[in-house]
Amino acid sequence: VNCELPIADNYFVLKNFEEYMRANIKVGGKKANFGKQVTVTTDSFSVIVNATIPFSKRYLKYLTKKYLKKQELREYLRAVSLNKNTYQLRYLNMNADNAEDAAADE
């Protein structure tokens, strides 16, 4: 999960997100049961999850959304797929939504 923009703006704390992912990723139906099958690390603006077992990218998006909701950031950030193996957090485009609402009111 790439979080460059929100982190650069001091809006998102990567360390807390990494700890949340470590504590909540389930392997074999148990939380934080990684063994050697799953690793969670951080880069400068990314949380990297490596898995040697079949692992759903959708599950990572679910956990990311759950974290954003818990931190009350869900109204401002969204997870967008960049390619087959990567998600990126982006700001919601509030100006476009407001322009559509204003056009609908007229």
C-alpha positions in Angstrom: 0.0 0.0 0.0 1.6 3.2 -1.2 0.8 6.3 1.0 3.1 8.9 -0.4 0.7 11.9 -0.6 -1.0 11.7 2.8 2.4 11.0 4.5 4.1 13.9 2.8 1.3 16.1 4.1 1.6 14.7 7.7 -1.9 13.4 7.4 -1.3 9.7 7.7 1.1 7.9 10.2 2.7 5.0 8.4 4.1 3.4 11.6 0.6 3.1 13.1 -0.7 1.6 9.9 2.1 -1.0 9.8 1.3 -2.0 13.4 -2.4 -2.2 12.6 -1.6 -4.5 9.6 0.7 -6.7 11.7 -1.9 -7.1 14.4 -4.9 -7.7 12.2 -3.8 -9.8 9.2 -5.1 -13.3 9.6 -3.2 -16.4 8.5 -4.9 -19.7 9.0 -7.9 -18.0 10.7 -5.7 -16.4 13.5 -4.6 -12.8 13.8 -0.8 -12.1 13.7 -0.1 -15.8 12.9 2.6 -15.0 10.3 5.3 -17.6 10.8 7.5 -17.5 7.7 4.6 -17.3 5.3 3.8 -13.5 5.6 6.0 -10.5 6.3 5.0 -6.9 6.8 7.7 -4.2 6.3 7.8 -0.5 5.6 9.6 1.5 3.0 9.8 5.3 3.1 6.1 5.7 1.9 4.8 2.2 1.7 3.8 -0.8 3.7 5.0 -4.0 2.0 3.2 -7.3 2.6 5.0 -10.4 1.1 3.3 -13.7 1.2 4.5 -17.2 0.2 0.9 -18.6 0.5 -2.1 -17.6 -1.6 -3.1 -14.1 -0.3 -5.9 -11.9 -1.4 -5.1 -8.3 -2.4 -8.7 -7.5 -1.7 -8.2 -8.5 1.9 -5.5 -5.9 2.2 -7.9 -3.3 0.8 -10.5 -4.4 3.3 -8.0 -4.0 6.2 -6.9 -0.6 4.8 -10.5 0.7 4.7 -11.1 -0.6 8.2 -8.1 1.3 9.5 -9.2 4.5 7.7 -12.6 4.2 9.3 -11.1 3.6 12.7 -8.8 6.7 12.3 -11.8 8.7 11.0 -9.9 9.3 7.7 -12.4 7.4 5.5 -14.1 10.6 4.3 -10.8 12.0 3.0 -8.8 9.1 1.7 -9.5 6.1 -0.5 -7.5 3.0 -1.6 -7.0 2.9 -5.4 -5.5 0.0 -7.3 -2.4 0.9 -9.3 -1.6 -2.5 -10.8 -2.0 -6.2 -10.0 0.0 -6.0 -6.7 -0.3 -2.4 -5.5 -2.8 -0.1 -3.8 -2.2 3.6 -3.3 -4.0 5.9 -0.8 -5.3 9.0 -2.5 -7.3 12.0 -1.4 -11.0 12.0 -2.4 -11.7 14.7 -5.0 -14.0 16.9 -2.9 -14.0 19.8 -5.5 -15.5 17.5 -8.2 -18.2 16.3 -5.8 -19.1 19.8 -4.8 -19.2 21.0 -8.4 -21.6 18.1 -9.2 -23.8 18.9 -6.3 -23.9 22.6 -7.3 -24.9 21.7 -10.8 -27.6 19.3 -9.6 -29.1 22.1 -7.4 -29.5 24.5 -10.3 
